Amino acid sequence: MHVSRQERMESFDQKHYVRPHLAYSKMKLAEESGKTVWLYGATSYGKTSFINSYFGNRHITYFSANQLQEADLITSEELRGTIVIDDLQTLLCPDICQDIWKAIEKLVMKEDAWLILISRGKIPKWLHGTFIKHRFTVIEEKDLELSDAEIEKLIQKWEVHLTEEQVTALSVSASHNAYFISLTLAHLSKGEEYKTSLLKVVQQQFWDYLELHVYEQWEPQMQDFLLRLSIVERFTVPMARMITGKNDAEYLLRQAMEIGNFLIEHVEGGICENDPASVSYEMRRPLLLSLRRWMYKKYDEERIRTLYCNAGLYYEMNNEPLRALEMYQKGQANDRILCLLAENARIDPGSGHYFELRKFYLALPREDIRKNPDLMCGMSMLNSLLLDQEESEYWYGELKAFARQQTGSLLRYTKSLILYLDIGLPHRGTFDLIEIIKHAGTLLECRKVVLPEFSVTSNLPSMMNGGKDFCEWSKSDVQLARSIGKVVSFVLGKYGKGLVNLALAESFFEKGADRYEVAALLANGRMQADSGGKLEQVFVADGLMAWQSVFDGKLTFAKDRLESFCAPANMSLRWIFCKNFCIIRKS
């Protein structure tokens, strides 16, 4: 659609316009060299207004791509001078793009024509070849943002008086967006007071503008796709598929990247970029918030709850329980919340997420907790970690009362949880622990209980100061190793492999014993842990070896030991351990 100069200028408010200097400088250089310009930015950043301001009453040929026909560009041989093609984000159909591409390439190569292409998104794939070949000048969205000095000029044009702090606050809240700033100044010019409530009104008006001039212009499939994704802050392609239920999510995301500059793409470093899970997308804040508002207008409550539950399930499957619970809470999926918290309670505190999920545990109704032995056990352990001994012992008592009412396999399982708490509750220390461990060994040997997973060290590089404080045992380390060493290793299963040797090594090291004897115990303990044991025991061995090397002045060896532990084979888990080691060393 060709627009006359008069039609183009009638909608332009020259009185309340400030030209962005960065965009102007780039446009001036492009005009002098005759280079084709690609001008892009999200809606309301003033792309068309900038063109109107730059050319003023000068003659240009202006087309809007949403009504553009191939014939407009090809058969009009008389086209010359400055040619502007706006709204290129609307050209998503490959067949149409192919025809327009040919026409645009001809215009790019015409010596008597200067071409300016305007879009809400970055250069689309169908135009990449021409872009590289002819080296377009690119004017980005950030070039259209108003600087602080330009915002002050705009304020003067509106004849509004603001303090320096208010100007700064306005710039930040508007993200230097000219339309948002002008909308605010229009209210202030009518005598309204600058305050938070006014900014909220302007925000709502800005969202109304987006709904009418942006979202309503999208295809229904794209509307539905982005509305569903607006429930999360950040997502990957697999996550988008699960939330929206669309197998072509990757294709739709690529389309979304071209129709507007509102998606931020993040590529994880060191991971293959061809893996969809290594690339994540984030909606820009204004779009995200306005889409959520629009979603509550268009969708009923049941549909919205389903979307949140889909997101929660994805997070749960990817071991992100905190985010999963937040989604389930918004989706009012109370059954899923109980199941996830019970599942987390079955994991030892070193590997589980007790502290991170404490607000969800503490918000559970007591009657729901009393129905589930895992939750009672988890509440006892959590409150012990939170130093609330009274509440911890309360849930321990409730678990014992629950056991008295059970029979069969549930009774056996509940007794296992009680024994687990007898051994593992941090606030009980090591009092009477030797007898408890001996009793546990007997029960395990008779197969009367099956102990849950233990974290002996709480992922710290220490046996003596890991899950509990065993420093008192150091006084009788050799005697204890001989008397209950085998029982402890048997009770703890895989977590007990290498434990006795590593505990003795740490005790000897702290007491300044012969370094060769310490090194031999560490090597033996590490070998046992590495062959069928648990990684946390290997971490203890490597941590102690590094400590000993530091004391011996062998800093390079200590560094190499820790770096070898952070091998790629177990990078994600090993990084957690090494991070804990660094924290311990700093403290």
N, C-alpha and C positions, 0 to 999 in steps of 0.2 A: 504493500500500500504506500503510495507516494504521498507525502505531506508537504503542503506549500509552506513558504517561509512565514506567511502571516499566521497560519494555523499553528505552526511550531512555536512562534513567539508569544501567541496569545495566552498560552498556559504557563508561561515562564514569569516568575515573580523576581524581576531584576532588583527591585528596591530592597528586598530582604535576602540577597544572595551574596555570599563571599566565595570567591574562587580559590580552591585549594592550590597552593603554590607548586607542590611536587607534581601534581597532575599537569598543571599548566606548563611547567618546564619541559616535561617529557613530550607533550603534544607539540610544543614549539620546535623542538629538535626534530621530531618526526616530520613536521610540515616542511622544514628546511631541506631535509634529505629525501622527502617523498616516500618514506617508508609507510607501509600499511600498519595501522594501529589496532591492537586488540585491547579494548577497554572493558574491564570486568569488575564486578563487586556485587555484594548482596543488595537486595531491594532496599530502597530508601537512602542509599549512600550518594545519590545525586548524579548518576551517570549522564542521564539525558539533560539535566539542568546544566551540567558542566559543558556539554556540547553547545547548548543554546547560548551560554555565557561566552564561550570561547569564540564562536563565529558571529554572535550578535546578528546584525542585519546583513551580513555577507551571504551570498547565495550558496546553498548546498542542496544536494539531492538526498532526501531523507526517506528511507523505507523502514517499515516495521515487519520483521521476519514472520510474525504470526499470520500475516495476510499476504506474504510475498509469494509470487508465482515465478517460475523459471523464466517465463517470457519477459518479466519486468527487467531482468538483468541481461538476457541474451539478445533479444530482438531489438532492444533499444540501443542501437549502435551510436546514437548521438550522446549517450552517457559520457560525461567528461567532467573535469573539475573535481570538487569534493563530493564523495558519495558516502553516506552514512547508512549502515544497515543495523538496526536496533533489534533487541529481543531475540537474539540468536539461540538462546536457551530453549526456545520452543521447537527447534528443528531436531527431533529425536528419531524420527523415522529414517532408517538407513537409505531407503529408495529416494526420499525427498532430499536427504543430505547429499547424496551422490550427484544429483542434478544441480543443486545449489553450489556444491563444491566446484564443479566445472565452471559454472558462471563466475564464481568469486575468483577463481584462479585467473580467468581471463581479465577480470577487472584489475587484479593485482599487477598483472604484467603490462597493462595499458600505460603508456608513458604520459598520457594527458589526463590521467585519473589518479586521485588520491583517495584511498579506501580506508574507512574507519568502521570497525566491527565492534558491536557492543553486546555484552551478554552478562547474565548474572553469575555464570560459572567460568571456570578456567577453560582453556582451549580444548574442544572436544577431539576425540580420536580421529574423526573423519577429516579434520583440518590440520592434523599434526604435520603431514608431509609438506603441505604448502607453507606452514608456519616455519619449518626448519629451512626449507629451500629459499624463502624470501626474507627471512629474519625480521619478523614483525617487531614493532615497538610495543611492549606490553605495559599498560598502565593498570596497576593493581588496585585492589580495594584500599590498601593502606595509603596509596597515593591520593585517594579521594577523601581520606579522613582529615578533618579540620584540626590544625595545630592549636595550641592554647592561645597563641596570638590571634589566629583567625577566628576562634570562638569569641574572643573579646571584641573583634571587629563586628561580628554578627550581633552581639549583644548591643553594641552601640547603634547599629542599624535599626534594631527593634526599640531603641530608646528606653532600655530597661537598665536599672542599676542593681548590681550584685556585688557582694564582697568577694575578695580573693578566694576565701574558703568555699563560698558558694559556687564560684566559677569552676574550681577544681572538682567539687562534688558533682556538678552537672556534667563535666567532661567524662568523669569516670562512669557515672550511671548511664550515660548515653553512648559510651564506647566511641566517642568522637563522631557519632552518626549525625549528619547534618539535619535529617528530617526530624529525629527525636529532639534535637536541640531546638530547632525552629518551632516545633510543636509546643515545647515548654515555654519558650519566649513569647509565643502568641498568647498563652494564658497569662503570663506575667504582665504583658503590655496592656491587659484589660484591668490591671489593678489587683490581681490575685497575689497572695503571699507565697513566697518560696518556702515550701516545707515538704516533709515526707509524703503527706497525703496528696499533694499536688503531683509529685512524681509518680505516685501510684495511679492517679487518674490518667496521666499522660501515657504511662505504660499500657493501661487498658486500651486507650485510643490507638496506640501503636500496634497492639495485637489485633485490634479490629481491622486496621489497615492491612496487616499481613494476611488475615483471613480472606478479605475481599479481593485484594490485588495480587496475592501470591497463591495461597492454598487453593482457592476456588478455580484457579487457572490450571492446576495439575490434573492429570488423568485420574479417574476414580481409583484405579489400582494403586497409583503412587500415593494418593491421599491416605488410603487405608493402610498401606505399608508403613509410612512414616508416622502415622498416628499411633499405631501399635508399638513402634519402637520408642516412642517418646516416654514410655514408662521407665526407661533406664537411662543412666547418664552416659554410659559407654558400652559398646557392643562389638562383637566379631561377627563374621558371616555365619558360623555355626549357631551362634546365639540368636542371630536375626531369624534364621530358619525356624528355630524352636519357638520363639515368641510369636512370630507372625504366621507360622505354618506354611510358608511359601518356599518351595524348593528352588525357585529362581531368585532368591534373595541377593546373591552376588550380582546378578545382572541388574536388578532394580537399584542396588546401591551405586553401581557405575552410572546408571541413568541419573540418579539423584545428585551425583557429583557434578554432572554437566548442566542440570537445570538451575543450579544456584550454588553460591559459595557459602553454604551453611553447614557442610559436613567437614570435620577436621579428621584427616587420615593419619594414623600413627602406625609406624612399622617397627616392631620390636627388633632391637639391635642383636646381631649375631644369629638370627634365625632366618631360615630360607623365606624370602619374600613371596614365593609361590604358594606357601602354606596359608590358606585362608585364616587359620586360627592365629597366625602371627601378625595379622593386620587388624587393628581395631579402629572404630569410628566413634566420633564424639560430635553431638549436635551443638551448635553454638547456642549460648544461653538464651537469647531472645526467642529463637526458634523453638527450643526445647520447652520453655515455659508456656509460650503461646499455643503450641501444639497440644500440650497437656490440657490447657483450658478448653481447647476446641474438642478434644477427645471426650471430655465430660459432657459437652453439649451434644455430641453425635452418638455416643455409645451408651447403652444402659448399664446398670451397676453389675449385673451378672457377667456381661462381656468383659468389663474392665477387670473384675476379680479373676477371671480366667487368664487374662494376659499377665497379671501379676504372678499367678500361680505357675504359669509356663516359665516365666523368668526365674522364679524361685527354684523350680526343678532343675533348670540349667545350672544355676549356681551350686545347687546341692550336688549334682553329678560331677561338677568340677572342683569339689572340695573347697567351696567358699561359703561356709555355713552362716557367717554373719550377714552377708548380702542375701543369702537364701531366706533367712529368717525375716529380714526387712521386707522382702517381697511377699512372703507368706503372710506377714502381718498386715500389709496393705491389701492383700487379697482375702483377708479374713479366713485363712486356711488353718484353723486351730488344730485340726488333726495332724496336719503336716508339721506344724510347729512342735507338737508333743513328740512325734516320731523322730524328728531331727535331733531334738534335745536329748531324747533317750539314747539315740544312736551315738551321739557325742559323749554321753556319760559312760559308755562302754569302753571308751578309749582312755588310756592313761593320761594324766594331766600334762605330762611332758609333750605328748603328741596331739592331744585334744585342744579344744578352744574354750576352756572353762572361763577364764578371766574375760576374754573378748565377748563371750555370750552371757555374761553374768546378769545383765539387765533383763534378758529373756527368761533365764532361770528364776530370778527373784520375782518376776511378774506372774509366774505360774500359780494358779489357784492350788491351795494345799490339798484339796480333795482329789485333784487330778494327779498330784505327785504321789499321794498315798496308794494309788491304784497301780503304780509302776515301780518295781524294785530297782530298776536302773536309775530312775529319776531320784529316788530316795538316796541311793548310794551316791549319785552325782551331787546332790544337794549337801550331803554330809561332807564330801571332799571339797566342794566349792567353798563352803562356809569355813572350813578349816584353813583353806588357802587365804581367805579374807580375814583371818584372825578372829573369827566369831566362833569361839569354842563352844559356847552354850548352844547355839543353833546347830552346829555340826553334830554335837552329841544328841540333840533332840531328834534329828533325822536318823542317826544311828539307832536310837531307841525305837523309832517308828519302823525301821527295817527289821529289827529283831522281832517286834510285835507282829509284823506281816508274816515273818517266817513261821511263827507258831501256828498260823492259820492255814499253812500250805502242806501239801503232800506230794510225793513223787518227784518228778524232775524239777518242778518249780521250787520245791523245798531245797533240793540239792543246789540249784542255781543260786537261791537266795543266801544259803549258808556260805557259798563261795564268795559272794559279794561282802558278807559280814567279815569273813576271814581276810579279804582284800583290804577292808578298812582297818582291821586290827593291825595289819602290817604297815599300811601306807599312810594313815592319817598324819599329816605333818605335826600337828599340835601335840600329839602324844609322845613325840620324841622316841627314844630308844628304850624307855622303861619297859621291862618285862618282855622285850622283843625276842630275846633268845628263846624263851619258853614258847612264845607264840610261833616262832619259825619251826621249832621242833615239833610242835603240835600240828602245824600245817603239813610238814613232811609226812607225818603219820597218816593224816587224812588223805593226802594225795596218793600215798602208797596203797592205801586201801580203796582208792578211787571213790571216796565219799564226797569229794569236791573237785572242781576244776577251776583253778585260779584264773581270773581275768588278766589282761595284759598289764604288766608293770612298767613303770619308768623308774629305774633305779637311780639315775643321775639327773633327771629333769633336764636332759640335754645340756648339762654343764660338764666341763672337762675335769670332773673330780668324782671320786668314789666316796671320799670322806665328807665332802660338803655338797653333795648332789641333792637327791630327793630329801634326805634327812641329814642331820648332823651326827656323824659317827666318830667325831674326834675323841670322845671318851673311850671308845673301844681301842684307840691306838695304844693305850697303856698295856693292853694284853693282846696285841695283834697276833703274835705267833700262836699263843694258846687258843685263841678263838678260831683262827684259821684251821688248826688241827681238830678242834672239837666240833665245830658246826659248819666248817667250810663246805663239806660235801652236801650237807643238808640244805644250806642256802642255795648252792648251785642247782640242786635238784628241785627245790621249791620254785625258783625263778625261771627254770627251763632255759630257753635260748638267752634270756637276759642274764643268766648266771654264768655263761661260758666266759672264762677269763676273769671273772669278778674277783676271785680270791687272790690271784697273783697281782692284779692291778691294785687292789685295796692294800695289800702288803707293800707293794712298790711305792705307793703314795705315802703310806705311813712311814716307811723307812726314809723316804726322801725328805719329808717334813722334819724328821728327827736327825737328819744329817748323817745317815748311815753310809756305808761304802757305796760309791757311785756305780761300781761294776755289778754289785749285787742288785742294785735298783734297776740298772739297765737290763740285766738278765731276766728279772721278774717282768719288766715291761714288755720285752720282746716275746716272752712266753705267753703272757696274758693277751697281747695283741694277736698273736698267731691263733690262739684258741677262739678269740672273738671273731676273727676274720674268717674262720672256717666253721660256719654254722651258727655263729652267735649274732649279736646285734650291732648295728653301726654305731650306736651311742657308746658302746664299750671301746670300739676302735678309736673313737674320738677322744675318750679319756686317755688311752695309751699314747696317741699322737700328741695330745696336749701336754701330758707329763713329760714326754720325750723333748718337746719344744722347751718346756720350762727348764728342764735339766741342762739343755744345750745353752740356754741363756745364762744360767749360773756358771757354766763352764767357759763362757765367753765365745761360744760358737754360734754367733748370730745368723750366719748364712745357713748353717744346717737347720736351725730352728725355723727359718723362713721356708726352706725347701720342704721341711716336714709338713708344715701346714698347707703349702701349695700343692703338695702331692695328695693330701687328703681331699682338697677341693678339685679332684679329677672330674672330667666331664661325665664319667659313667654315672655318678650320683650327685650331679651338681646341685640340683634343687634342694635335696635333703642335706647334703654336706654344707651348703652355704648357711643354713640355719645354725648348724653347730659352730661353724667358724665365726659367725656373727656373734654368737654367745661368748666365744672365746675372747674375741676382741673387747667385748663389753667388760668381761671379768678382768682382763689385763689392764684396761684403762682405770677401773675402779681400784 
